[in-house]
């Protein structure tokens, strides 16, 4: 039976942090279900440590509507692609295994996504915590004052996003293995989505809590190794 929403979450070596993330998502699911939405989890254990696997398999949030899949990619983008392939939801919510979201995220994102099949919805605000604190408001591509050129210099939107399943099937994440020299897979995906006519928009009143880590952060690793973004057709335009 098709669900309304599939939340795809790759996991690697998060351990106890994964438990906190799943509990946060569980609250968002409970809130969505109060509004009549059906939500399934698709957890992709990508080279997951035993501790991480334990917290997933014993979480009280896990139920019959959850899927737990094993993978051997070592790559978050490919893990997301696999999760999408196994998802039964009409809409896909991409999430990470060490971050948190506001409990109204699924409701607001679903409501906005129904307006236009080209929409890719992001939270309105990102708040960094743990090793670094910051607050960032994300732009809405629908606004007249949106400066498209800014995308060439910064990633305007976080990885957390919500769109129709067909969006992710048409536009899978590019592979960025550690030894490739390429990184910033979310930035690349956001650019490719714009190039293909998708529209990045924001769900008002929603918040993404980004756990900033000094160790174990893929973003920090990309910066340390001076990795580069893959070529994107958006720049050709």
TILUM-512880 format. One record per residue (C-alpha): residue number from 1; residue in one letter; x, y, z. Coordinates in pm, 1 decimal. Layout:
<recs>
    k  r         u         v         w
  NUM  A         X         Y         Z
...
</recs>
This chain:
<recs>
    k  r         u         v         w
    1  X       0.0       0.0       0.0
    2  X     136.8     340.8     -97.4
    3  X     220.4     575.1     187.2
    4  X     192.8     950.9     175.7
    5  X     552.9    1007.7     282.9
    6  X     872.2     801.6     299.5
    7  X    1147.9     944.3     519.4
    8  X    1483.3     818.7     387.5
    9  X    1765.5     819.0     645.1
   10  X    2117.3     684.3     569.4
   11  X    2317.8     579.6     875.7
   12  X    2687.7     513.2     917.2
   13  X    2869.3     550.7    1252.4
   14  X    2642.9     781.0    1453.1
   15  X    2584.6     552.1    1749.7
   16  X    2376.9     715.6    2024.6
   17  X    2326.1    1026.6    1811.5
   18  X    2119.8     815.8    1570.2
   19  X    1881.6     736.9    1856.9
   20  X    1828.3    1108.7    1918.4
   21  X    1763.4    1173.8    1550.6
   22  X    1511.0     892.1    1522.4
   23  X    1324.8    1016.2    1829.8
   24  X    1308.1    1363.7    1677.7
   25  X    1171.0    1224.0    1352.3
   26  X     928.6    1010.4    1550.0
   27  X     773.1    1324.6    1695.2
   28  X     737.7    1469.2    1345.4
   29  X     570.6    1149.3    1227.6
   30  X     329.6    1153.9    1522.0
   31  X     235.2    1510.4    1437.8
   32  X     182.4    1423.2    1069.3
   33  X     -34.7    1125.3    1156.4
   34  X    -263.3    1352.2    1358.7
   35  X    -335.1    1528.8    1030.1
   36  X    -413.6    1201.4     851.8
   37  X     -77.8    1149.8     679.0
   38  X      84.4     806.2     662.9
   39  X     462.4     806.1     702.3
   40  X     716.6     524.9     670.9
   41  X    1083.7     524.2     761.5
   42  X    1342.4     383.9     521.4
   43  X    1668.4     341.8     714.2
   44  X    1973.5     259.6     500.9
   45  X    2252.2     110.6     713.0
   46  X    2551.7     198.5     497.1
   47  X    2854.3      27.5     652.0
   48  X    2687.0     102.9     983.6
   49  X    2870.9      30.4    1305.5
   50  X    2720.0    -233.2    1537.7
   51  X    2626.3      38.5    1788.0
   52  X    2443.6     238.7    1521.9
   53  X    2260.7     -70.2    1397.1
   54  X    2160.7    -152.1    1754.8
   55  X    1996.3     186.0    1811.0
   56  X    1805.0     157.0    1484.6
   57  X    1681.7    -196.5    1540.7
   58  X    1579.6    -137.1    1903.9
   59  X    1426.8     207.4    1862.7
   60  X    1066.5     236.6    1986.8
   61  X     998.5     446.5    1675.7
   62  X    1057.4     144.5    1450.8
   63  X     732.4     -28.2    1357.6
   64  X     575.6    -235.7    1081.9
   65  X     579.1      66.8     853.0
   66  X     958.2      94.4     875.6
   67  X    1216.6     -53.7     639.0
   68  X    1576.0    -127.7     740.6
   69  X    1814.7    -189.8     450.2
   70  X    2184.0    -278.0     455.2
   71  X    2429.2    -126.8     206.2
   72  X    2802.7    -112.3     139.5
   73  X    2851.4     220.9     -38.6
   74  X    3028.9     445.8     209.3
   75  X    2848.4     722.0      22.9
   76  X    2545.1     918.0     150.3
   77  X    2419.7    1003.6    -197.0
   78  X    2410.5     643.5    -315.4
   79  X    2249.7     543.4      15.9
   80  X    1972.4     795.1     -43.2
   81  X    1919.0     665.6    -395.2
   82  X    1879.9     312.0    -260.4
   83  X    1635.0     429.9       3.4
   84  X    1424.1     605.7    -259.0
   85  X    1412.4     288.3    -467.4
   86  X    1271.5      94.0    -169.3
   87  X    1029.9     367.6     -64.5
   88  X     654.5     333.2    -103.5
   89  X     568.4     697.4     -37.4
   90  X     420.2     935.5    -289.4
   91  X     658.9    1192.7    -141.7
   92  X    1015.5    1154.2     -16.8
   93  X    1168.0    1333.8     280.0
   94  X    1548.8    1319.3     281.3
   95  X    1704.7    1334.3     626.4
   96  X    2042.1    1265.9     784.8
   97  X    2121.1    1052.3    1084.9
   98  X    2265.2    1310.2    1324.6
   99  X    2039.9    1613.2    1274.7
  100  X    1696.6    1711.9    1404.6
  101  X    1386.1    1874.3    1257.3
  102  X    1084.2    2062.1    1389.8
  103  X     781.1    1843.9    1448.1
  104  X     573.3    2031.1    1187.8
  105  X     821.5    1956.3     908.0
  106  X     633.3    1672.5     733.8
  107  X     299.1    1853.3     752.9
  108  X     417.6    2186.3     615.8
  109  X     641.1    2032.9     348.1
  110  X     366.5    1799.1     228.1
  111  X     111.7    2079.8     204.7
  112  X     347.2    2297.3      -1.1
  113  X     463.8    2012.2    -226.1
  114  X     105.9    1948.5    -334.9
  115  X      90.5    2297.4    -488.5
  116  X     335.7    2219.1    -770.1
  117  X     503.7    1891.0    -867.4
  118  X     824.5    2082.8    -947.1
  119  X     871.4    2205.4    -590.9
  120  X    1160.2    2086.1    -376.9
  121  X    1080.5    2202.4     -25.5
  122  X    1340.2    2292.8     238.9
  123  X    1300.8    2421.3     596.3
  124  X    1277.7    2796.1     637.9
  125  X    1556.2    2815.0     898.2
  126  X    1868.0    2615.5     979.6
  127  X    2013.2    2630.9    1330.6
  128  X    2360.0    2494.3    1393.2
  129  X    2438.3    2346.2    1734.4
  130  X    2691.7    2133.2    1922.5
  131  X    3040.9    2247.8    1811.7
  132  X    2918.6    2566.5    1642.5
  133  X    2609.4    2782.8    1668.4
  134  X    2454.9    2967.5    1374.5
  135  X    2115.5    3068.0    1236.1
  136  X    2054.7    3076.5     860.7
  137  X    1738.5    3171.5     673.2
  138  X    1707.5    3002.8     334.1
  139  X    1591.1    3180.3      17.8
  140  X    1278.4    3096.3    -178.2
  141  X    1347.6    3058.0    -549.2
  142  X     993.6    3176.8    -625.4
  143  X    1065.1    3528.1    -501.2
  144  X    1148.6    3799.0    -752.4
  145  X    1454.1    3910.1    -556.2
  146  X    1610.4    3561.7    -564.5
  147  X    1963.1    3595.4    -708.2
  148  X    2028.7    3281.9    -909.9
  149  X    2397.6    3367.2    -945.2
  150  X    2445.8    3322.3    -568.9
  151  X    2419.1    2946.9    -617.2
  152  X    2757.3    2952.5    -789.8
  153  X    2922.3    3075.0    -470.0
  154  X    2726.3    2911.5    -188.9
  155  X    2487.4    2629.6    -115.8
  156  X    2162.9    2815.1     -54.3
  157  X    1971.4    2519.4      90.6
  158  X    2049.3    2236.3     334.2
  159  X    2039.5    1872.7     229.6
  160  X    1709.2    1816.5     411.5
  161  X    1440.2    1835.4     146.2
  162  X    1096.2    1709.4      49.1
  163  X     953.1    1640.4    -295.3
  164  X     763.9    1386.1    -503.3
  165  X     930.7    1046.7    -533.6
  166  X     951.5    1098.9    -910.6
  167  X    1181.2    1396.0    -847.3
  168  X    1446.2    1176.3    -687.5
  169  X    1405.8     901.7    -948.0
  170  X    1456.8    1152.8   -1228.2
  171  X    1742.8    1320.5   -1046.5
  172  X    1942.8    1072.4    -834.6
  173  X    2235.7    1187.8    -623.3
  174  X    2577.7    1166.4    -786.6
  175  X    2834.2     931.7    -636.5
  176  X    3103.1    1104.1    -428.3
  177  X    3331.0     832.4    -287.8
  178  X    3603.7     956.3     -54.2
  179  X    3886.0     893.1    -300.6
  180  X    3717.7    1069.0    -594.5
  181  X    3821.5    1424.5    -509.3
  182  X    3459.2    1533.0    -547.1
  183  X    3224.6    1629.2    -267.4
  184  X    2942.5    1857.6    -159.7
  185  X    2686.4    1621.1    -308.3
  186  X    2396.0    1827.7    -174.3
  187  X    2517.5    2145.0    -341.6
  188  X    2559.1    1958.0    -669.8
  189  X    2211.8    1803.7    -643.5
  190  X    2052.9    2140.2    -567.8
  191  X    2220.1    2291.5    -874.9
  192  X    2119.5    2006.4   -1102.7
  193  X    1761.3    2034.5    -979.4
  194  X    1750.9    2402.9   -1076.9
  195  X    1901.0    2323.9   -1416.9
  196  X    1619.2    2075.8   -1483.8
  197  X    1346.0    2318.9   -1395.2
  198  X    1273.9    2219.2   -1036.7
  199  X    1205.9    2500.1    -790.0
  200  X    1364.5    2519.5    -445.4
  201  X    1117.5    2665.6    -199.4
  202  X    1078.4    2682.2     178.0
  203  X     808.0    2574.7     421.6
  204  X     739.0    2868.5     648.5
  205  X     765.9    2801.7    1019.4
  206  X     986.0    2492.3     985.7
  207  X    1332.6    2450.9    1136.1
  208  X    1628.9    2223.2    1066.8
  209  X    1875.1    2165.3    1352.7
  210  X    2218.4    2088.9    1209.1
  211  X    2460.4    1911.7    1442.5
  212  X    2799.3    2066.9    1365.6
  213  X    3081.6    1822.3    1439.6
  214  X    3457.0    1868.5    1430.7
  215  X    3518.1    1494.6    1390.9
  216  X    3318.3    1262.4    1165.8
  217  X    3162.6    1540.9     960.0
  218  X    3164.3    1477.5     587.3
  219  X    3147.1    1852.0     521.2
  220  X    3453.7    1913.5     739.7
  221  X    3635.1    1632.6     559.3
  222  X    3554.7    1787.5     221.2
  223  X    3696.2    2120.6     335.5
  224  X    4012.0    1960.4     475.9
  225  X    4082.0    1774.2     151.5
  226  X    3987.4    2067.5     -72.7
  227  X    3738.3    1854.7    -260.1
  228  X    3542.4    2016.9    -542.0
  229  X    3186.4    2009.4    -665.5
  230  X    3118.9    1808.3    -980.4
  231  X    3042.4    2000.2   -1295.3
  232  X    2680.9    2109.7   -1302.2
  233  X    2483.1    2206.4   -1610.7
  234  X    2338.9    2497.5   -1413.1
  235  X    2664.8    2690.3   -1465.1
  236  X    2642.6    2630.1   -1839.6
  237  X    2311.0    2811.7   -1835.9
</recs>
